[in-house]
Amino acid sequence: MQDDGMLKKERAYIKSKAEIADMHFDELLQIVNGFGPYQKLRLFLICLVGIVCAFHAMNMVFVGAKPDYQCKIGAMNLSESDGFVNTSFTQWMNFLRAKGDGCEMYNPTQAYNMIANGTLAIRGSEVTGDSNLPLETCTEWEYSEDVYGPTIVSDFDLVCSQAWLRSTSKTFYFLGRLLGAVIFGQLSDIFGRKPMFFFGLLFLLIAGCVAAVAPSMAVFIPFYILQGAAQTGLFLVAYTMCTELVAPKYRLMAGFMIQSFYSVGYMTLSLMAYFIRHWRYIEVAITVPVALFAAYWWCLPESVRWLLSKNKIEEARVIMKKVAKTNKVVLTDNMMENLTDKKDQPEVPEDRKYTFLDLLRPFPMFLLSINVWFNWLINAMVYYGLSLGTDNLGGDPYINFCIAGAVEIPAYVLCVIFLNRLGRRWPLCGTMLAGGISCIISGFIPNDMVAVKVTFAMLGKFGITASYGIIYLMAAEVFPTVVRNAGMGVSSMCARIGGMLAPQMLELKQVWGPLPLILFGGLSILAGGLALLLPETAGKPLPQTIEDCLNNRSKKVTKDLETTEKINLQEKL
């Protein structure tokens, strides 16, 4: 009994003032209808931002697409007296490029001189004589526009010796996303959700416009990094606003709702890119709509949860009265006392500070943390690898990309339906195994069986999308309250590192065509197997201490999603 009393006392001390206020606010939110007309309208408006975020997250698939290319050869007058018999200029160019790979060709001047002196002759498609000509490096290229219009590859000649800049620019973009997640996450806690939401919009608008008119890669890459930071920061703040807006039992649905709008933007981008074709105009088309969201300033409120955490009680009361009025609920002054009465709140002890290092000790906690972070890294790497690599599957890249976005919506819907029924651990394992096996099968399917290859790749995308959503929630539930912020922060960082690795993994197709898909599949299967070692978190209270996390001794509760009621929504990001 004494141990139980000490445990209760310890947990009481661990709860912060913000957590107590949050519990009171959740009760009040239920009274005024936690998912009424007020929340539904603003949730819809915020979710629209997810569409624009998807535009900027995935635009490199078309902006940085690599069209077919060949060495550019200057015009020359071909004379039969000089050894050209029934030879067209096209046949002459094909001869010069015959031994090259798009980066080298025969020296045109030397070849012409050898033909002129009779040591080499071209008759139609036949070459006679000494064809042992030296190869030279191409300095100019011609690009096909059969599939793509102008891209940064064709405008800035990102081929041959400069080809590395194409994949590196994508990696730098994910570096920007890492910075955006860290910076916006911290600043939104300090200055509020609403200011950082509009700062993200402004930041994205400026970065996108400058990138659209960049005269060189030296200008494009820095602003593309800023674009990644702004897009990620904006989406994370919008995600937080969505989930903080509604009652606890609707948070899971709100989170998956904005992700579904993200998928709609994903699909819409393929349609825009198909009709626009020019990379600069694509950048303009996806950036200009950002300015329209400035009108939200007059209809989006600050997060009441954030206001309470900063002791801005009066501002919170004003917003809650608007919520009650819109939802046609009478809110009395007595009901508002939950927002102001803090006399009974225990103080957080100053003699115990928890840090990142507590995630690494004792050894079982170290293993649990590494497992969660590895799953985040692999999920992000495979998700973005499949998203950015749709042009490698064969067939129409625009249709492939659209399908890759479309499969995300049913994945999110199934997560909402089944997570509380089947738990977290087995669905996470199952979706990663299914996604991984599908990727491996797709890798081994011959390129001429395009429909079958794309089908299995999309099944892989379906599985990894579902698992990505599950690990998001599971990580927030598995880390104890005292180190949850630190745990989720490292998780987010691992996801960004996974995103940075994805473009480089795709380049392994130069070694062996199926290799990227096989690696994506194998790593997914490995991570899915390791997920079975994680504790089940569904239907259990959130662990408050390291000991709770390791023992997994919390009693099962009966209400769905009660495990997430006390999660600080910024921690989920």
KESEVEX-913659 format. One record per residue (C-alpha): residue number from 1; x, y, z; residue in three letters. Coordinates in pm, whole numbers. Example, Ala and Ser with C-alpha at 12.3 -4.5 7.8 and 13.67 -1.06 7.14 Angstrom:
// residues 2
ZADREN:1:1230:-450:780:ala $
ZADREN:2:1367:-106:714:ser $
END
This chain:
// residues 573
ZADREN:1:0:0:0:met $
ZADREN:2:285:234:78:gln $
ZADREN:3:439:168:-265:asp $
ZADREN:4:106:243:-430:asp $
ZADREN:5:84:568:-238:gly $
ZADREN:6:434:668:-341:met $
ZADREN:7:355:582:-703:leu $
ZADREN:8:40:797:-701:lys $
ZADREN:9:230:1082:-541:lys $
ZADREN:10:509:1057:-800:glu $
ZADREN:11:264:1065:-1087:arg $
ZADREN:12:83:1363:-937:ala $
ZADREN:13:409:1555:-925:tyr $
ZADREN:14:492:1465:-1282:ile $
ZADREN:15:177:1625:-1420:lys $
ZADREN:16:252:1978:-1527:ser $
ZADREN:17:22:2278:-1501:lys $
ZADREN:18:-46:2263:-1871:ala $
ZADREN:19:-157:1898:-1844:glu $
ZADREN:20:-404:1975:-1563:ile $
ZADREN:21:-545:2269:-1757:ala $
ZADREN:22:-567:2050:-2065:asp $
ZADREN:23:-778:1794:-1877:met $
ZADREN:24:-1013:2069:-1759:his $
ZADREN:25:-1033:2210:-2108:phe $
ZADREN:26:-1120:1869:-2256:asp $
ZADREN:27:-1413:1846:-2015:glu $
ZADREN:28:-1532:2192:-2118:leu $
ZADREN:29:-1483:2109:-2485:leu $
ZADREN:30:-1713:1811:-2448:gln $
ZADREN:31:-1980:2038:-2300:ile $
ZADREN:32:-1971:2283:-2593:val $
ZADREN:33:-1964:1995:-2846:asn $
ZADREN:34:-1610:1887:-2925:gly $
ZADREN:35:-1689:1839:-3293:phe $
ZADREN:36:-1963:2089:-3365:gly $
ZADREN:37:-2015:2332:-3655:pro $
ZADREN:38:-1743:2564:-3521:tyr $
ZADREN:39:-1479:2290:-3527:gln $
ZADREN:40:-1595:2135:-3854:lys $
ZADREN:41:-1567:2460:-4052:leu $
ZADREN:42:-1224:2551:-3918:arg $
ZADREN:43:-1097:2196:-3947:leu $
ZADREN:44:-1195:2198:-4314:phe $
ZADREN:45:-1023:2534:-4371:leu $
ZADREN:46:-701:2421:-4206:ile $
ZADREN:47:-703:2091:-4395:cys $
ZADREN:48:-701:2281:-4725:leu $
ZADREN:49:-348:2388:-4637:val $
ZADREN:50:-250:2021:-4655:gly $
ZADREN:51:-317:2028:-5029:ile $
ZADREN:52:-68:2312:-5087:val $
ZADREN:53:186:2145:-4858:cys $
ZADREN:54:167:1832:-5074:ala $
ZADREN:55:231:2042:-5385:phe $
ZADREN:56:559:2166:-5240:his $
ZADREN:57:657:1836:-5079:ala $
ZADREN:58:631:1637:-5402:met $
ZADREN:59:696:1889:-5680:asn $
ZADREN:60:1054:1769:-5736:met $
ZADREN:61:911:1458:-5905:val $
ZADREN:62:821:1683:-6200:phe $
ZADREN:63:1039:1989:-6143:val $
ZADREN:64:1346:1765:-6124:gly $
ZADREN:65:1239:1498:-6373:ala $
ZADREN:66:1515:1367:-6600:lys $
ZADREN:67:1409:1359:-6967:pro $
ZADREN:68:1586:1152:-7230:asp $
ZADREN:69:1891:1337:-7360:tyr $
ZADREN:70:2174:1310:-7610:gln $
ZADREN:71:2482:1504:-7710:cys $
ZADREN:72:2413:1811:-7919:lys $
ZADREN:73:2592:1816:-8255:ile $
ZADREN:74:2626:2122:-8472:gly $
ZADREN:75:2497:2125:-8831:ala $
ZADREN:76:2740:2026:-9108:met $
ZADREN:77:2701:2012:-9488:asn $
ZADREN:78:2724:1651:-9603:leu $
ZADREN:79:2854:1590:-9955:ser $
ZADREN:80:2853:1257:-10140:glu $
ZADREN:81:3189:1349:-10289:ser $
ZADREN:82:3329:1355:-9936:asp $
ZADREN:83:3222:999:-9863:gly $
ZADREN:84:2859:1049:-9764:phe $
ZADREN:85:2643:827:-9984:val $
ZADREN:86:2266:839:-9927:asn $
ZADREN:87:2334:961:-9574:thr $
ZADREN:88:2102:1194:-9387:ser $
ZADREN:89:2201:1430:-9110:phe $
ZADREN:90:2015:1208:-8864:thr $
ZADREN:91:2223:906:-8966:gln $
ZADREN:92:2538:1117:-8933:trp $
ZADREN:93:2443:1215:-8578:met $
ZADREN:94:2354:859:-8487:asn $
ZADREN:95:2698:750:-8605:phe $
ZADREN:96:2871:1013:-8391:leu $
ZADREN:97:2670:906:-8085:arg $
ZADREN:98:2692:532:-8154:ala $
ZADREN:99:2968:462:-7901:lys $
ZADREN:100:2854:714:-7640:gly $
ZADREN:101:2612:707:-7346:asp $
ZADREN:102:2476:1057:-7377:gly $
ZADREN:103:2789:1196:-7219:cys $
ZADREN:104:3048:1117:-7489:glu $
ZADREN:105:3053:1110:-7870:met $
ZADREN:106:3295:1080:-8161:tyr $
ZADREN:107:3477:1399:-8244:asn $
ZADREN:108:3275:1543:-8538:pro $
ZADREN:109:3570:1727:-8697:thr $
ZADREN:110:3802:1426:-8692:gln $
ZADREN:111:3527:1198:-8820:ala $
ZADREN:112:3451:1437:-9107:tyr $
ZADREN:113:3819:1465:-9201:asn $
ZADREN:114:3857:1085:-9205:met $
ZADREN:115:3556:1060:-9433:ile $
ZADREN:116:3697:1333:-9656:ala $
ZADREN:117:4035:1156:-9698:asn $
ZADREN:118:3870:821:-9766:gly $
ZADREN:119:3970:629:-9452:thr $
ZADREN:120:3609:618:-9339:leu $
ZADREN:121:3283:604:-9535:ala $
ZADREN:122:2916:618:-9438:ile $
ZADREN:123:2663:468:-9678:arg $
ZADREN:124:2318:502:-9530:gly $
ZADREN:125:2329:310:-9203:ser $
ZADREN:126:2650:123:-9291:glu $
ZADREN:127:2998:237:-9186:val $
ZADREN:128:3307:113:-9368:thr $
ZADREN:129:3673:175:-9311:gly $
ZADREN:130:3858:271:-8995:asp $
ZADREN:131:3606:368:-8726:ser $
ZADREN:132:3856:369:-8439:asn $
ZADREN:133:3781:728:-8346:leu $
ZADREN:134:3852:891:-8010:pro $
ZADREN:135:3557:986:-7790:leu $
ZADREN:136:3518:1332:-7647:glu $
ZADREN:137:3306:1465:-7362:thr $
ZADREN:138:2986:1642:-7463:cys $
ZADREN:139:2950:2006:-7366:thr $
ZADREN:140:2592:2060:-7483:glu $
ZADREN:141:2285:1838:-7487:trp $
ZADREN:142:1949:1805:-7652:glu $
ZADREN:143:1654:1702:-7435:tyr $
ZADREN:144:1341:1518:-7535:ser $
ZADREN:145:1007:1678:-7447:glu $
ZADREN:146:799:1372:-7531:asp $
ZADREN:147:719:1306:-7163:val $
ZADREN:148:832:1613:-6970:tyr $
ZADREN:149:865:1975:-7064:gly $
ZADREN:150:1161:2184:-6948:pro $
ZADREN:151:1287:2078:-6604:thr $
ZADREN:152:1579:2188:-6389:ile $
ZADREN:153:1769:1898:-6546:val $
ZADREN:154:1732:2036:-6898:ser $
ZADREN:155:1761:2404:-6800:asp $
ZADREN:156:2073:2359:-6588:phe $
ZADREN:157:2222:2054:-6767:asp $
ZADREN:158:2210:1823:-6465:leu $
ZADREN:159:2340:1523:-6659:val $
ZADREN:160:2668:1336:-6689:cys $
ZADREN:161:2925:1501:-6460:ser $
ZADREN:162:2656:1724:-6307:gln $
ZADREN:163:2396:1449:-6255:ala $
ZADREN:164:2477:1431:-5884:trp $
ZADREN:165:2320:1773:-5833:leu $
ZADREN:166:1976:1633:-5915:arg $
ZADREN:167:1966:1381:-5630:ser $
ZADREN:168:2163:1609:-5401:thr $
ZADREN:169:1907:1888:-5441:ser $
ZADREN:170:1640:1646:-5318:lys $
ZADREN:171:1855:1552:-5020:thr $
ZADREN:172:1908:1920:-4939:phe $
ZADREN:173:1532:1966:-4956:tyr $
ZADREN:174:1487:1709:-4680:phe $
ZADREN:175:1758:1885:-4483:leu $
ZADREN:176:1533:2190:-4503:gly $
ZADREN:177:1244:1979:-4378:arg $
ZADREN:178:1452:1872:-4079:leu $
ZADREN:179:1530:2235:-3997:leu $
ZADREN:180:1166:2334:-4044:gly $
ZADREN:181:1040:2065:-3807:ala $
ZADREN:182:1282:2173:-3534:val $
ZADREN:183:1246:2550:-3575:ile $
ZADREN:184:870:2571:-3626:phe $
ZADREN:185:804:2319:-3351:gly $
ZADREN:186:992:2527:-3096:gln $
ZADREN:187:867:2866:-3215:leu $
ZADREN:188:503:2757:-3224:ser $
ZADREN:189:534:2665:-2856:asp $
ZADREN:190:682:3007:-2779:ile $
ZADREN:191:486:3246:-3001:phe $
ZADREN:192:169:3045:-3064:gly $
ZADREN:193:20:2836:-3341:arg $
ZADREN:194:-151:3116:-3531:lys $
ZADREN:195:153:3347:-3579:pro $
ZADREN:196:371:3057:-3693:met $
ZADREN:197:97:2935:-3927:phe $
ZADREN:198:99:3265:-4114:phe $
ZADREN:199:476:3299:-4093:phe $
ZADREN:200:499:2959:-4261:gly $
ZADREN:201:265:3075:-4537:leu $
ZADREN:202:472:3389:-4599:leu $
ZADREN:203:798:3194:-4585:phe $
ZADREN:204:666:2937:-4835:leu $
ZADREN:205:534:3208:-5069:leu $
ZADREN:206:869:3388:-5085:ile $
ZADREN:207:1081:3073:-5118:ala $
ZADREN:208:857:2930:-5391:gly $
ZADREN:209:853:3250:-5596:cys $
ZADREN:210:1231:3292:-5585:val $
ZADREN:211:1289:2924:-5672:ala $
ZADREN:212:1062:2967:-5976:ala $
ZADREN:213:1286:3237:-6126:val $
ZADREN:214:1621:3097:-6012:ala $
ZADREN:215:1883:3150:-6286:pro $
ZADREN:216:2110:2869:-6165:ser $
ZADREN:217:2132:2578:-5925:met $
ZADREN:218:2340:2797:-5694:ala $
ZADREN:219:2028:3008:-5641:val $
ZADREN:220:1770:2730:-5670:phe $
ZADREN:221:1911:2496:-5403:ile $
ZADREN:222:1920:2747:-5111:pro $
ZADREN:223:1562:2855:-5176:phe $
ZADREN:224:1455:2496:-5229:tyr $
ZADREN:225:1594:2420:-4883:ile $
ZADREN:226:1391:2712:-4745:leu $
ZADREN:227:1089:2580:-4933:gln $
ZADREN:228:1128:2246:-4756:gly $
ZADREN:229:1162:2414:-4417:ala $
ZADREN:230:853:2629:-4474:ala $
ZADREN:231:642:2343:-4609:gln $
ZADREN:232:722:2111:-4321:thr $
ZADREN:233:686:2380:-4056:gly $
ZADREN:234:353:2492:-4199:leu $
ZADREN:235:215:2138:-4217:phe $
ZADREN:236:323:2052:-3862:leu $
ZADREN:237:161:2367:-3723:val $
ZADREN:238:-155:2301:-3926:ala $
ZADREN:239:-160:1940:-3801:tyr $
ZADREN:240:-129:2064:-3444:thr $
ZADREN:241:-409:2318:-3490:met $
ZADREN:242:-638:2048:-3632:cys $
ZADREN:243:-587:1808:-3346:thr $
ZADREN:244:-598:2074:-3074:glu $
ZADREN:245:-924:2208:-3213:leu $
ZADREN:246:-1140:1902:-3142:val $
ZADREN:247:-1231:1682:-2846:ala $
ZADREN:248:-998:1393:-2757:pro $
ZADREN:249:-1202:1119:-2924:lys $
ZADREN:250:-1188:1306:-3256:tyr $
ZADREN:251:-813:1375:-3257:arg $
ZADREN:252:-716:1062:-3445:leu $
ZADREN:253:-975:1137:-3711:met $
ZADREN:254:-864:1503:-3736:ala $
ZADREN:255:-502:1400:-3781:gly $
ZADREN:256:-581:1153:-4056:phe $
ZADREN:257:-820:1404:-4214:met $
ZADREN:258:-547:1660:-4285:ile $
ZADREN:259:-324:1379:-4410:gln $
ZADREN:260:-602:1276:-4650:ser $
ZADREN:261:-619:1631:-4784:phe $
ZADREN:262:-242:1605:-4827:tyr $
ZADREN:263:-306:1301:-5046:ser $
ZADREN:264:-560:1497:-5251:val $
ZADREN:265:-290:1756:-5316:gly $
ZADREN:266:-55:1473:-5406:tyr $
ZADREN:267:-295:1354:-5679:met $
ZADREN:268:-381:1705:-5798:thr $
ZADREN:269:-13:1783:-5853:leu $
ZADREN:270:11:1513:-6120:ser $
ZADREN:271:-280:1671:-6308:leu $
ZADREN:272:-125:2019:-6286:met $
ZADREN:273:214:1892:-6400:ala $
ZADREN:274:58:1706:-6693:tyr $
ZADREN:275:-101:2021:-6835:phe $
ZADREN:276:162:2280:-6736:ile $
ZADREN:277:481:2084:-6820:arg $
ZADREN:278:730:2372:-6767:his $
ZADREN:279:901:2351:-6427:trp $
ZADREN:280:902:2726:-6366:arg $
ZADREN:281:529:2753:-6434:tyr $
ZADREN:282:466:2454:-6209:ile $
ZADREN:283:648:2634:-5927:glu $
ZADREN:284:436:2943:-5985:val $
ZADREN:285:113:2743:-6002:ala $
ZADREN:286:174:2569:-5669:ile $
ZADREN:287:302:2882:-5494:thr $
ZADREN:288:47:3150:-5588:val $
ZADREN:289:-244:2974:-5406:pro $
ZADREN:290:-48:3012:-5081:val $
ZADREN:291:-134:3383:-5083:ala $
ZADREN:292:-507:3303:-5068:leu $
ZADREN:293:-472:3164:-4716:phe $
ZADREN:294:-395:3513:-4585:ala $
ZADREN:295:-773:3552:-4556:ala $
ZADREN:296:-764:3297:-4274:tyr $
ZADREN:297:-630:3562:-4037:trp $
ZADREN:298:-985:3676:-3965:trp $
ZADREN:299:-1143:3334:-3913:cys $
ZADREN:300:-880:3109:-3754:leu $
ZADREN:301:-841:3148:-3376:pro $
ZADREN:302:-534:3084:-3169:glu $
ZADREN:303:-524:2739:-3011:ser $
ZADREN:304:-708:2752:-2679:val $
ZADREN:305:-477:2483:-2544:arg $
ZADREN:306:-174:2699:-2622:trp $
ZADREN:307:-340:3004:-2463:leu $
ZADREN:308:-404:2806:-2146:leu $
ZADREN:309:-46:2681:-2139:ser $
ZADREN:310:65:3046:-2146:lys $
ZADREN:311:-193:3149:-1883:asn $
ZADREN:312:-380:3371:-2132:lys $
ZADREN:313:-711:3292:-1966:ile $
ZADREN:314:-919:3584:-2090:glu $
ZADREN:315:-830:3523:-2455:glu $
ZADREN:316:-918:3157:-2410:ala $
ZADREN:317:-1254:3246:-2256:arg $
ZADREN:318:-1343:3476:-2546:val $
ZADREN:319:-1274:3200:-2798:ile $
ZADREN:320:-1467:2939:-2599:met $
ZADREN:321:-1770:3169:-2587:lys $
ZADREN:322:-1757:3195:-2967:lys $
ZADREN:323:-1735:2817:-2990:val $
ZADREN:324:-2038:2776:-2765:ala $
ZADREN:325:-2238:3037:-2956:lys $
ZADREN:326:-2164:2881:-3296:thr $
ZADREN:327:-2241:2532:-3165:asn $
ZADREN:328:-2563:2667:-3005:lys $
ZADREN:329:-2462:2568:-2653:val $
ZADREN:330:-2518:2783:-2345:val $
ZADREN:331:-2189:2830:-2160:leu $
ZADREN:332:-2227:2962:-1806:thr $
ZADREN:333:-1964:3135:-1596:asp $
ZADREN:334:-1949:2832:-1367:asn $
ZADREN:335:-1852:2613:-1660:met $
ZADREN:336:-1566:2850:-1738:met $
ZADREN:337:-1412:2801:-1395:glu $
ZADREN:338:-1223:2499:-1524:asn $
ZADREN:339:-1017:2739:-1733:leu $
ZADREN:340:-932:2967:-1442:thr $
ZADREN:341:-927:2762:-1123:asp $
ZADREN:342:-570:2644:-1073:lys $
ZADREN:343:-546:2650:-695:lys $
ZADREN:344:-541:2272:-670:asp $
ZADREN:345:-266:2219:-922:gln $
ZADREN:346:46:2052:-783:pro $
ZADREN:347:380:2204:-859:glu $
ZADREN:348:636:2021:-1068:val $
ZADREN:349:932:1926:-849:pro $
ZADREN:350:1258:2098:-935:glu $
ZADREN:351:1486:1824:-803:asp $
ZADREN:352:1436:1588:-1099:arg $
ZADREN:353:1505:1693:-1456:lys $
ZADREN:354:1453:1449:-1740:tyr $
ZADREN:355:1664:1475:-2054:thr $
ZADREN:356:1726:1299:-2383:phe $
ZADREN:357:1971:1069:-2204:leu $
ZADREN:358:1685:913:-2008:asp $
ZADREN:359:1566:762:-2336:leu $
ZADREN:360:1890:562:-2348:leu $
ZADREN:361:1887:415:-1999:arg $
ZADREN:362:1836:159:-1862:pro $
ZADREN:363:1921:-81:-2142:phe $
ZADREN:364:1561:-197:-2208:pro $
ZADREN:365:1461:168:-2256:met $
ZADREN:366:1754:209:-2495:phe $
ZADREN:367:1634:-88:-2702:leu $
ZADREN:368:1277:42:-2709:leu $
ZADREN:369:1385:391:-2819:ser $
ZADREN:370:1616:260:-3091:ile $
ZADREN:371:1338:36:-3220:asn $
ZADREN:372:1090:324:-3246:val $
ZADREN:373:1343:555:-3413:trp $
ZADREN:374:1449:286:-3660:phe $
ZADREN:375:1086:236:-3758:asn $
ZADREN:376:1046:609:-3814:trp $
ZADREN:377:1357:625:-4030:leu $
ZADREN:378:1260:326:-4246:ile $
ZADREN:379:899:438:-4284:asn $
ZADREN:380:1004:783:-4402:ala $
ZADREN:381:1276:652:-4633:met $
ZADREN:382:1049:398:-4803:val $
ZADREN:383:753:637:-4821:tyr $
ZADREN:384:950:909:-4995:tyr $
ZADREN:385:1149:660:-5198:gly $
ZADREN:386:828:521:-5347:leu $
ZADREN:387:681:870:-5389:ser $
ZADREN:388:983:1019:-5563:leu $
ZADREN:389:1057:706:-5767:gly $
ZADREN:390:728:667:-5954:thr $
ZADREN:391:903:767:-6278:asp $
ZADREN:392:1128:458:-6246:asn $
ZADREN:393:839:211:-6266:leu $
ZADREN:394:773:243:-6638:gly $
ZADREN:395:451:348:-6804:gly $
ZADREN:396:305:696:-6772:asp $
ZADREN:397:479:879:-6483:pro $
ZADREN:398:182:1113:-6435:tyr $
ZADREN:399:-63:825:-6390:ile $
ZADREN:400:180:639:-6162:asn $
ZADREN:401:220:945:-5944:phe $
ZADREN:402:-156:1001:-5922:cys $
ZADREN:403:-215:639:-5819:ile $
ZADREN:404:59:667:-5555:ala $
ZADREN:405:-135:954:-5400:gly $
ZADREN:406:-473:786:-5436:ala $
ZADREN:407:-374:474:-5241:val $
ZADREN:408:-297:686:-4936:glu $
ZADREN:409:-660:780:-4870:ile $
ZADREN:410:-792:423:-4816:pro $
ZADREN:411:-480:354:-4608:ala $
ZADREN:412:-571:638:-4372:tyr $
ZADREN:413:-938:536:-4363:val $
ZADREN:414:-849:180:-4265:leu $
ZADREN:415:-622:312:-3990:cys $
ZADREN:416:-907:513:-3840:val $
ZADREN:417:-1142:213:-3856:ile $
ZADREN:418:-917:-66:-3731:phe $
ZADREN:419:-653:83:-3500:leu $
ZADREN:420:-873:77:-3191:asn $
ZADREN:421:-1002:-271:-3272:arg $
ZADREN:422:-677:-446:-3357:leu $
ZADREN:423:-433:-243:-3152:gly $
ZADREN:424:-116:-77:-3277:arg $
ZADREN:425:161:-336:-3279:arg $
ZADREN:426:17:-604:-3509:trp $
ZADREN:427:-123:-358:-3766:pro $
ZADREN:428:217:-183:-3773:leu $
ZADREN:429:395:-513:-3830:cys $
ZADREN:430:139:-636:-4084:gly $
ZADREN:431:136:-321:-4297:thr $
ZADREN:432:515:-303:-4306:met $
ZADREN:433:547:-670:-4399:leu $
ZADREN:434:282:-638:-4670:ala $
ZADREN:435:443:-321:-4804:gly $
ZADREN:436:791:-471:-4798:gly $
ZADREN:437:694:-794:-4973:ile $
ZADREN:438:508:-596:-5240:ser $
ZADREN:439:814:-379:-5305:cys $
ZADREN:440:1040:-682:-5347:ile $
ZADREN:441:795:-848:-5587:ile $
ZADREN:442:770:-525:-5788:ser $
ZADREN:443:1149:-507:-5811:gly $
ZADREN:444:1175:-852:-5969:phe $
ZADREN:445:892:-805:-6219:ile $
ZADREN:446:1029:-738:-6572:pro $
ZADREN:447:1003:-382:-6699:asn $
ZADREN:448:786:-485:-6992:asp $
ZADREN:449:513:-596:-6748:met $
ZADREN:450:439:-236:-6654:val $
ZADREN:451:87:-282:-6517:ala $
ZADREN:452:188:-565:-6283:val $
ZADREN:453:504:-385:-6170:lys $
ZADREN:454:314:-65:-6090:val $
ZADREN:455:38:-259:-5910:thr $
ZADREN:456:278:-421:-5665:phe $
ZADREN:457:467:-95:-5613:ala $
ZADREN:458:138:76:-5525:met $
ZADREN:459:50:-204:-5284:leu $
ZADREN:460:384:-131:-5122:gly $
ZADREN:461:294:238:-5106:lys $
ZADREN:462:-42:151:-4948:phe $
ZADREN:463:126:-55:-4677:gly $
ZADREN:464:397:195:-4595:ile $
ZADREN:465:148:483:-4583:thr $
ZADREN:466:-63:297:-4327:ala $
ZADREN:467:241:200:-4119:ser $
ZADREN:468:369:559:-4126:tyr $
ZADREN:469:40:676:-3977:gly $
ZADREN:470:49:403:-3713:ile $
ZADREN:471:406:468:-3598:ile $
ZADREN:472:317:837:-3564:tyr $
ZADREN:473:51:751:-3308:leu $
ZADREN:474:227:458:-3145:met $
ZADREN:475:544:654:-3072:ala $
ZADREN:476:342:926:-2897:ala $
ZADREN:477:181:658:-2680:glu $
ZADREN:478:487:448:-2601:val $
ZADREN:479:719:722:-2469:phe $
ZADREN:480:651:822:-2107:pro $
ZADREN:481:528:1171:-2027:thr $
ZADREN:482:853:1279:-1864:val $
ZADREN:483:1051:1232:-2189:val $
ZADREN:484:778:1233:-2455:arg $
ZADREN:485:884:1564:-2609:asn $
ZADREN:486:1242:1445:-2639:ala $
ZADREN:487:1138:1108:-2779:gly $
ZADREN:488:910:1255:-3044:met $
ZADREN:489:1171:1516:-3134:gly $
ZADREN:490:1430:1246:-3208:val $
ZADREN:491:1164:1046:-3395:ser $
ZADREN:492:1092:1342:-3621:ser $
ZADREN:493:1464:1390:-3681:met $
ZADREN:494:1503:1023:-3778:cys $
ZADREN:495:1216:1061:-4025:ala $
ZADREN:496:1388:1357:-4191:arg $
ZADREN:497:1713:1161:-4213:ile $
ZADREN:498:1517:880:-4379:gly $
ZADREN:499:1379:1132:-4627:gly $
ZADREN:500:1730:1258:-4701:met $
ZADREN:501:1845:903:-4773:leu $
ZADREN:502:1555:825:-5009:ala $
ZADREN:503:1688:1013:-5318:pro $
ZADREN:504:2030:855:-5275:gln $
ZADREN:505:1876:509:-5248:met $
ZADREN:506:1695:568:-5577:leu $
ZADREN:507:2029:636:-5747:glu $
ZADREN:508:2128:275:-5676:leu $
ZADREN:509:1928:180:-5985:lys $
ZADREN:510:2244:274:-6175:gln $
ZADREN:511:2409:-30:-6010:val $
ZADREN:512:2114:-264:-6066:trp $
ZADREN:513:1764:-162:-6172:gly $
ZADREN:514:1561:-353:-5908:pro $
ZADREN:515:1801:-269:-5621:leu $
ZADREN:516:1612:32:-5472:pro $
ZADREN:517:1281:-154:-5451:leu $
ZADREN:518:1448:-464:-5307:ile $
ZADREN:519:1624:-259:-5040:leu $
ZADREN:520:1306:-70:-4957:phe $
ZADREN:521:1122:-400:-4923:gly $
ZADREN:522:1390:-573:-4718:gly $
ZADREN:523:1424:-284:-4474:leu $
ZADREN:524:1045:-262:-4437:ser $
ZADREN:525:1027:-631:-4349:ile $
ZADREN:526:1310:-591:-4096:leu $
ZADREN:527:1143:-290:-3932:ala $
ZADREN:528:807:-468:-3930:gly $
ZADREN:529:956:-766:-3752:gly $
ZADREN:530:1121:-543:-3492:leu $
ZADREN:531:786:-369:-3436:ala $
ZADREN:532:660:-687:-3268:leu $
ZADREN:533:908:-619:-2988:leu $
ZADREN:534:733:-291:-2906:leu $
ZADREN:535:471:-292:-2629:pro $
ZADREN:536:103:-273:-2722:glu $
ZADREN:537:-32:73:-2638:thr $
ZADREN:538:-395:59:-2752:ala $
ZADREN:539:-652:93:-2474:gly $
ZADREN:540:-396:172:-2205:lys $
ZADREN:541:-325:493:-2018:pro $
ZADREN:542:-18:683:-2124:leu $
ZADREN:543:294:585:-1927:pro $
ZADREN:544:395:865:-1695:gln $
ZADREN:545:739:741:-1588:thr $
ZADREN:546:1023:536:-1734:ile $
ZADREN:547:916:251:-1506:glu $
ZADREN:548:562:258:-1641:asp $
ZADREN:549:694:241:-1993:cys $
ZADREN:550:916:-59:-1928:leu $
ZADREN:551:672:-254:-1715:asn $
ZADREN:552:373:-175:-1936:asn $
ZADREN:553:166:-231:-1623:arg $
ZADREN:554:-112:18:-1680:ser $
ZADREN:555:-463:-118:-1659:lys $
ZADREN:556:-673:-141:-1970:lys $
ZADREN:557:-938:126:-2015:val $
ZADREN:558:-1266:95:-2196:thr $
ZADREN:559:-1303:421:-2383:lys $
ZADREN:560:-1157:441:-2731:asp $
ZADREN:561:-870:681:-2772:leu $
ZADREN:562:-854:755:-2400:glu $
ZADREN:563:-486:677:-2432:thr $
ZADREN:564:-443:989:-2639:thr $
ZADREN:565:-645:1230:-2428:glu $
ZADREN:566:-346:1367:-2245:lys $
ZADREN:567:-97:1372:-2530:ile $
ZADREN:568:33:1720:-2588:asn $
ZADREN:569:-41:1764:-2957:leu $
ZADREN:570:289:1929:-3034:gln $
ZADREN:571:457:1619:-2894:glu $
ZADREN:572:282:1408:-3158:lys $
ZADREN:573:478:1591:-3424:leu $
END
